[in-house]
Amino acid sequence: MRRNRNRKTNTDSIFPLKIDELKKIIKDKFEKNPDLTFNTYEQNNKKIAVFFISYQTDPDKVENFLLEPLLKIDKEWTGPTIKNEIPLSPAATANKLEDILRNLIIGEAFVYVEDEDAAISYALIHKEKRQVSKPENETVVLGPQIAFTESLITNLNVVRWSLRSTDLVLEKILIGKRAPREVRLIYMKSIANETHVNTMRQRLQDLDVDEIEDSNVLSQYIEDSSSTIFPQFYTTELPDRFCYTVGKGRIGVLVENSPTGILAPSTLFSFLESTEDLYMRWNMGSFLRILRFVAMFISVILTPLYVAAVTYHYELIPPRELITLGQSRAVVPFPPIIEALILEFLIELLREAGARLPTKVGQTIGIVGGVIIGQAVVQAGLTSSILIIVIAMSALASFTAPSYLMGTTIRVIRFPMIFLAGMFGLIGIIYGICFLIIHLLKIKSLGEPYLAPVYPFRWADLNKALYRAPYAYQYKRFLSFRPKDLLRFKKREAIKKHDIDE
């Protein structure tokens, strides 16, 4: 008996076992779990066990495709015989307890013949999944109107339909010690930078955690720096954006039970791009992209500039507006910095309340609450009407960011900028902008500069980041990320105009 135990320990196998011994081991691991089904059958003094978790497996498949064919087998029950007689594939074998427990949890059914060296498993998984629907957080007017769901199989199906290439790689990685979750590393083999692929794969494989709740949580585990407020990986719920980015040579990651995908490496300019820029004509797409850059700058600088001008730099205000501003602020008891912080805090409360309440109620709270409270605050003399306009413009500008994470980052940055403006005036604003620029220069995404292609400067990539050139001139991929294949097509052929008689 001691030799047998040593042999099992060395191979990590729990078999061979008697059915009663296996039942005790499985029942002990799933203590107080009434949904564990463990059935025993006997034929010609040969025992067999069928065990699974009822709500994780499809009951019709278990009954019709596993149990019914199994009990009709006339030959002696053995592992090879069962595999040949039961019309289910693929049939896998498992002899390690941890593998059996993990596969039971995800919905596989096991068959074990007494005293054999392994159990046979069948993937009869029952999954509750949401149907493909319109995106909620990244709404678009032009382009495909579908979003990722919580089902990894559905998401992979959508990606495969969009990228119909044998060059597409879908690597499977399991993350989590106590609650393993399937993660897929997705990239184009002949385009993606090998260093990026290896770096992302290494970060995923080295992740030693109990569980991964969502792709947004995973991106925080594997990002380059956890101390910065700026997101370093773009997370999207749009399959067309995901596939477009992967098709251009970047890395994508999908997580089971998460409706968003991760894209890496990402730059600051990635968070201000929208898929609508691709579907519009190049001049309109460029205008909207530049508009978002201007809006981001306005959102960060407008309210601090008001505070600095009213507190220290009256010479910046036109004389006619100075009289109106003085009359508006004559009854306000607070200094400009306190006045601005109160209103910014009020706007954030309204935004958060609108996001947490049901959709129809949330929209009502945002509109009615903003109008009524804003008017009441002005009439009560707690703030000036001009500051209400400034705060509203800053809030609107922050909502133009296609990425919810970047929009939230911009809104948070306004608070320290207002404080610096109130304490030091324009010098404080300049200090704040310099600090932001230095900080952005230090950030990396999967080892790549966050401000590429502005730093390090690369002229050829500006038409993919700052504006959108006509498609005939986008014959090169994003050179800053060093893809394997730099050319998408030949420029000379793309700009030719062929008539039907040529």
C-alpha positions in Angstrom: 0.0 0.0 0.0 2.9 2.4 0.8 4.4 1.8 -2.6 1.1 2.5 -4.3 0.7 5.8 -2.4 4.2 6.8 -3.5 3.4 6.0 -7.1 0.3 8.2 -7.0 2.2 11.1 -5.4 4.9 11.0 -8.0 2.5 11.0 -10.9 -0.1 13.3 -9.2 -2.8 10.7 -10.2 -5.5 9.7 -7.8 -6.3 6.5 -9.8 -6.9 3.6 -9.8 -9.7 3.8 -7.2 -12.8 2.0 -6.1 -16.1 3.8 -6.8 -16.8 4.3 -3.2 -13.4 5.9 -2.6 -13.8 8.3 -5.5 -17.3 9.2 -4.3 -16.0 10.1 -0.9 -13.2 12.2 -2.3 -15.5 14.2 -4.6 -18.2 14.6 -2.0 -15.6 15.9 0.6 -14.3 18.5 -1.9 -17.9 19.7 -2.6 -19.1 19.7 1.0 -22.7 20.8 1.4 -23.3 21.1 -2.3 -26.6 19.4 -3.1 -26.2 20.0 -6.8 -23.3 17.5 -7.2 -24.8 14.5 -8.9 -22.9 11.2 -8.4 -24.6 8.1 -9.9 -23.3 4.6 -9.8 -24.2 1.8 -12.2 -23.2 -1.9 -12.3 -22.9 -4.4 -15.1 -21.5 -7.9 -14.8 -19.9 -7.1 -11.5 -18.3 -4.0 -13.2 -19.1 -0.7 -11.5 -19.1 2.7 -13.3 -19.6 6.2 -11.9 -21.1 9.2 -13.7 -20.8 12.5 -11.9 -21.4 16.2 -12.7 -22.8 19.4 -11.2 -26.4 19.6 -12.3 -26.9 23.3 -13.0 -23.6 23.5 -14.8 -24.4 20.8 -17.4 -27.1 20.6 -20.0 -29.6 18.1 -18.6 -30.9 17.0 -22.0 -27.4 16.3 -23.4 -26.5 14.3 -20.3 -29.7 12.3 -20.5 -29.8 11.7 -24.3 -26.2 11.7 -25.4 -24.4 10.3 -22.3 -26.5 8.2 -20.0 -28.8 6.6 -22.6 -26.0 5.4 -24.9 -23.9 4.3 -21.9 -26.5 2.1 -20.4 -27.2 0.4 -23.8 -23.6 -0.7 -24.3 -23.6 -4.6 -24.5 -19.8 -5.0 -24.3 -17.7 -4.9 -21.1 -17.4 -1.4 -19.7 -13.8 -0.2 -20.3 -12.5 3.3 -21.1 -11.8 2.6 -24.8 -15.1 0.9 -25.3 -17.0 3.9 -23.8 -15.2 6.3 -26.0 -16.0 4.3 -29.1 -19.7 3.7 -28.3 -20.8 7.1 -27.0 -21.3 9.5 -29.9 -19.8 12.5 -28.2 -16.6 14.3 -29.0 -14.1 15.4 -27.9 -13.8 12.9 -25.1 -10.9 13.8 -22.8 -9.3 11.9 -20.0 -8.2 13.2 -16.6 -6.3 11.5 -13.7 -5.5 14.5 -11.5 -7.9 15.6 -8.8 -7.4 19.3 -9.5 -8.2 18.8 -13.2 -11.3 16.9 -12.4 -12.5 19.5 -9.9 -11.8 22.4 -12.2 -13.6 20.8 -15.1 -16.6 19.8 -12.9 -17.0 23.5 -12.0 -17.1 24.7 -15.6 -19.8 22.1 -16.5 -18.1 18.9 -17.7 -19.6 15.5 -17.0 -17.2 12.6 -16.0 -17.4 8.8 -16.4 -15.2 6.6 -14.4 -14.8 2.8 -14.7 -13.8 1.2 -11.4 -10.0 0.5 -11.0 -9.0 2.2 -14.3 -6.2 4.8 -14.5 -8.3 7.8 -15.7 -11.8 9.3 -15.8 -13.4 10.3 -19.1 -14.8 13.8 -19.4 -17.4 15.2 -21.8 -18.0 18.9 -22.3 -21.8 19.1 -21.9 -21.7 22.7 -20.6 -24.9 24.7 -20.0 -24.3 28.4 -20.4 -26.6 31.3 -19.6 -25.6 34.1 -22.0 -26.9 37.4 -23.2 -27.7 37.8 -26.8 -25.6 40.1 -29.0 -27.1 43.7 -28.6 -26.3 47.3 -29.2 -23.4 48.9 -27.3 -24.3 50.9 -24.2 -21.2 52.8 -23.2 -19.6 53.4 -26.7 -22.5 54.4 -28.8 -21.8 55.0 -32.5 -24.0 56.4 -35.3 -22.1 54.8 -38.2 -20.8 51.3 -38.4 -21.8 47.9 -36.9 -24.3 48.2 -34.0 -23.3 45.1 -32.0 -21.3 44.8 -28.7 -19.4 42.0 -27.0 -21.3 39.9 -24.5 -20.3 38.0 -21.3 -19.9 34.7 -23.3 -16.3 34.2 -24.5 -17.5 31.7 -27.2 -19.9 34.4 -28.6 -17.2 37.0 -28.6 -14.7 34.7 -30.3 -17.3 33.9 -32.9 -17.8 37.6 -33.7 -14.1 38.2 -33.9 -13.5 35.2 -36.2 -16.3 36.4 -38.5 -14.7 39.8 -38.7 -11.1 38.6 -39.1 -11.5 35.7 -41.5 -7.8 34.9 -41.7 -5.8 31.8 -40.9 -3.2 34.2 -39.7 -5.3 35.1 -36.6 -4.0 33.5 -33.4 -6.3 32.8 -30.4 -4.1 31.6 -27.6 -5.8 30.1 -24.5 -4.5 31.0 -21.0 -6.1 30.0 -17.7 -5.7 32.6 -14.9 -6.7 32.2 -11.3 -5.8 29.6 -8.7 -9.1 29.2 -6.9 -11.5 30.3 -9.6 -9.7 29.8 -13.0 -11.0 31.8 -15.9 -10.2 31.4 -19.5 -8.4 34.3 -21.2 -7.6 34.5 -24.9 -4.6 36.3 -26.3 -5.5 37.4 -29.9 -3.1 38.8 -32.5 -2.2 38.5 -36.2 0.9 36.3 -36.4 2.5 37.9 -39.5 1.9 41.5 -38.4 2.0 41.8 -34.6 5.4 42.7 -33.0 6.8 39.6 -31.5 8.1 41.5 -28.4 4.6 42.8 -27.7 3.2 39.3 -28.0 5.8 37.7 -25.7 5.5 40.5 -23.2 1.7 40.2 -22.9 1.8 36.4 -22.8 4.4 36.5 -20.0 2.4 39.0 -18.0 -0.7 36.9 -18.3 1.0 33.6 -17.5 2.9 35.1 -14.5 -0.2 36.5 -12.9 -0.7 34.7 -9.6 -4.1 35.6 -8.3 -7.2 33.8 -6.9 -9.5 35.0 -9.6 -10.1 37.6 -12.3 -13.4 39.4 -12.1 -13.4 41.3 -15.4 -11.2 42.4 -18.2 -11.0 45.9 -16.6 -9.5 44.3 -13.5 -7.1 42.2 -15.6 -5.9 45.3 -17.4 -5.0 46.9 -14.0 -3.0 43.8 -13.0 -0.9 43.7 -16.2 -0.4 47.4 -16.9 3.0 49.0 -16.8 2.3 51.4 -13.9 -0.4 51.2 -11.2 0.3 54.7 -9.8 -0.8 56.8 -12.7 -4.4 58.0 -13.2 -4.3 57.5 -16.9 -5.5 54.2 -18.3 -2.7 52.4 -20.2 -4.8 49.7 -22.1 -7.9 50.6 -24.1 -10.9 48.5 -23.1 -13.7 48.4 -25.6 -17.1 46.7 -26.0 -17.1 47.3 -29.8 -16.1 44.2 -31.8 -15.4 46.3 -34.9 -12.9 48.5 -33.0 -11.3 45.4 -31.4 -10.9 43.7 -34.8 -9.7 46.8 -36.6 -7.0 47.3 -34.0 -5.9 43.7 -34.0 -5.9 43.7 -37.8 -3.4 46.6 -37.7 -0.9 44.6 -35.6 -1.8 45.2 -32.0 -2.6 42.7 -29.3 -6.2 41.9 -28.1 -7.3 40.1 -24.9 -10.7 38.6 -24.2 -11.8 37.3 -20.8 -14.5 34.8 -20.1 -17.6 36.5 -18.5 -16.5 40.0 -19.5 -18.3 42.1 -22.2 -15.2 44.2 -23.0 -11.9 43.4 -24.7 -8.4 44.8 -24.0 -6.2 46.4 -26.7 -2.5 46.9 -26.3 -0.3 48.8 -26.7 -2.4 52.0 -26.5 -1.4 55.7 -26.6 -3.1 58.8 -25.3 -4.4 59.4 -28.8 -6.1 56.0 -28.9 -8.5 57.1 -26.2 -9.7 60.0 -28.3 -10.3 58.0 -31.5 -13.7 56.7 -32.5 -14.6 54.1 -35.0 -16.9 56.6 -36.6 -13.7 58.4 -37.8 -13.1 55.5 -40.1 -16.6 55.4 -41.6 -16.8 59.1 -42.3 -14.9 60.9 -45.1 -11.3 61.7 -44.1 -11.9 65.5 -43.7 -15.0 65.1 -41.4 -13.3 62.3 -39.4 -10.2 64.6 -39.0 -12.4 67.5 -37.9 -14.1 65.4 -35.2 -10.8 63.9 -33.9 -9.2 67.3 -33.6 -12.4 68.6 -31.9 -12.0 66.0 -29.2 -8.3 67.0 -28.6 -9.5 70.7 -28.3 -12.4 69.6 -26.0 -10.0 67.7 -23.7 -7.8 70.7 -23.4 -10.8 73.0 -22.7 -12.1 70.6 -20.1 -8.8 70.6 -18.2 -8.0 74.3 -18.5 -11.2 76.3 -18.7 -12.4 76.3 -15.1 -8.8 76.7 -13.6 -8.3 79.7 -16.1 -11.5 81.3 -14.8 -10.4 80.9 -11.2 -6.9 82.3 -11.9 -8.3 85.3 -13.8 -10.9 86.2 -11.2 -8.5 85.7 -8.3 -5.2 87.2 -9.6 -5.4 88.3 -13.2 -8.2 90.7 -13.9 -6.2 92.2 -16.8 -7.1 89.0 -18.8 -10.8 89.8 -18.7 -12.1 92.3 -21.3 -13.3 95.6 -19.6 -16.9 95.2 -20.7 -17.1 91.7 -19.3 -15.3 92.8 -16.1 -18.3 95.0 -15.2 -20.7 92.1 -15.7 -18.5 89.7 -13.8 -18.1 92.1 -10.9 -21.9 92.5 -10.7 -22.4 88.8 -10.8 -19.8 88.1 -8.1 -20.8 91.0 -5.8 -23.2 88.8 -3.8 -21.1 85.6 -3.8 -19.7 85.0 -0.3 -17.0 82.5 -1.3 -13.6 83.0 -3.0 -13.5 81.8 -6.7 -11.6 78.5 -5.8 -14.2 77.5 -3.3 -17.0 78.5 -5.6 -15.6 76.5 -8.5 -14.9 73.4 -6.4 -18.5 73.4 -5.0 -20.0 73.5 -8.5 -17.6 70.9 -9.9 -18.5 68.6 -6.9 -22.2 69.2 -7.6 -21.8 68.3 -11.3 -20.0 65.1 -10.3 -22.8 64.2 -7.9 -25.4 64.7 -10.6 -23.4 62.6 -13.1 -22.9 59.8 -10.6 -26.5 59.8 -9.5 -27.7 59.7 -13.1 -25.4 56.8 -13.9 -26.5 54.7 -10.9 -30.3 55.3 -11.2 -32.5 53.5 -13.8 -32.1 54.9 -17.3 -35.2 57.0 -17.5 -35.0 58.3 -14.0 -31.2 59.0 -14.4 -31.8 61.1 -17.5 -34.5 63.1 -15.7 -32.2 63.6 -12.7 -29.3 64.8 -14.9 -31.4 67.3 -16.9 -33.9 68.6 -14.3 -31.4 68.4 -11.5 -28.8 70.4 -13.4 -31.3 73.1 -14.5 -33.1 73.5 -11.2 -30.1 73.3 -8.9 -28.0 75.6 -11.1 -30.7 78.2 -11.2 -31.3 77.9 -7.4 -27.6 78.3 -6.6 -27.3 81.4 -8.7 -30.5 83.0 -7.2 -29.2 82.1 -3.7 -26.0 84.1 -4.4 -23.8 81.1 -3.8 -22.1 81.4 -7.3 -22.1 83.6 -10.3 -24.0 82.8 -13.5 -20.8 83.1 -15.6 -19.2 80.3 -13.6 -22.2 78.1 -14.3 -21.5 78.5 -18.0 -17.8 77.8 -17.6 -18.5 74.6 -15.5 -21.1 73.4 -18.0 -18.7 73.9 -20.9 -16.0 72.0 -19.1 -18.4 69.1 -18.3 -19.6 68.9 -21.9 -16.1 68.9 -23.2 -15.1 66.0 -21.0 -18.1 63.9 -22.3 -16.7 64.1 -25.9 -14.1 61.5 -25.1 -15.1 58.1 -26.7 -13.5 56.2 -23.8 -15.3 56.4 -20.4 -12.1 55.8 -18.6 -10.4 58.8 -20.2 -13.4 61.0 -19.7 -13.3 60.2 -16.0 -9.6 60.9 -15.9 -10.0 64.3 -17.5 -12.7 65.2 -14.9 -10.6 64.2 -12.0 -7.6 66.2 -13.3 -9.7 69.4 -13.2 -9.8 69.3 -9.3 -6.0 69.7 -8.7 -5.8 72.1 -11.6 -8.4 74.3 -9.9 -6.6 74.1 -6.6 -3.3 75.2 -8.3 -5.0 78.0 -10.1 -6.6 79.3 -6.9 -3.4 79.2 -5.0 -0.8 80.4 -7.6 -2.8 81.8 -10.5 -1.5 81.3 -14.1 1.8 80.1 -12.7 0.0 77.3 -10.9 -1.8 76.3 -14.1 1.6 76.3 -16.0 3.1 74.1 -13.3 0.1 71.8 -13.5 0.4 71.5 -17.3 4.2 70.9 -17.1 3.7 68.2 -14.5 1.1 66.5 -16.7 3.3 66.6 -19.8 6.3 65.2 -17.8 4.1 62.5 -16.3 2.7 61.5 -19.7 6.3 61.3 -21.1 7.1 58.7 -18.4 4.1 56.5 -19.0 4.4 53.4 -21.1 1.9 50.9 -22.5 3.3 47.4 -22.9 6.7 49.0 -23.0 5.8 51.6 -25.7 5.8 55.4 -25.1 2.3 56.7 -24.2 2.7 59.8 -26.3 3.7 58.1 -29.5 4.0 59.3 -32.3 4.5 62.8 -30.8 7.2 61.5 -28.5 9.3 60.1 -29.9 8.3 62.1 -32.9 7.4 60.2 -36.0 5.9 62.2 -38.9 4.6 59.1 -40.8 2.3 58.2 -37.9 0.7 61.6 -37.3 -2.1 60.8 -39.8 -3.2 57.9 -37.7 -3.1 59.7 -34.4 -3.8 63.4 -34.6 -5.9 63.4 -37.8 -7.1 61.0 -40.5 -5.7 61.0 -43.9 -7.5 59.6 -47.0 -7.4 55.8 -47.2 -5.2 55.9 -50.3 -2.4 57.4 -48.2 -2.7 55.1 -45.3 -0.6 52.5 -46.9 1.7 52.1 -43.9 0.8 50.6 -40.5 1.6 52.4 -37.2 5.4 52.5 -37.4 6.0 53.5 -33.8 4.9 50.0 -32.7 7.3 48.3 -35.2 4.9 45.7 -36.8 6.5 42.8 -38.8 4.8 43.9 -42.0 5.0 47.7 -42.4 3.0 48.0 -45.6 -0.8 47.5 -45.9 -0.8 48.0 -49.7 1.2 49.7 -52.4 0.8 53.4 -52.5 1.3 53.7 -56.2 -1.5 51.3 -57.1 -3.8 52.8 -54.5 -3.7 56.4 -55.9 -4.3 55.4 -59.5 -7.7 56.2 -61.0 -8.8 53.4 -63.3 -11.7 54.1 -65.7 -13.8 51.3 -67.2 -12.2 51.8 -70.7 -8.6 51.4 -69.4 
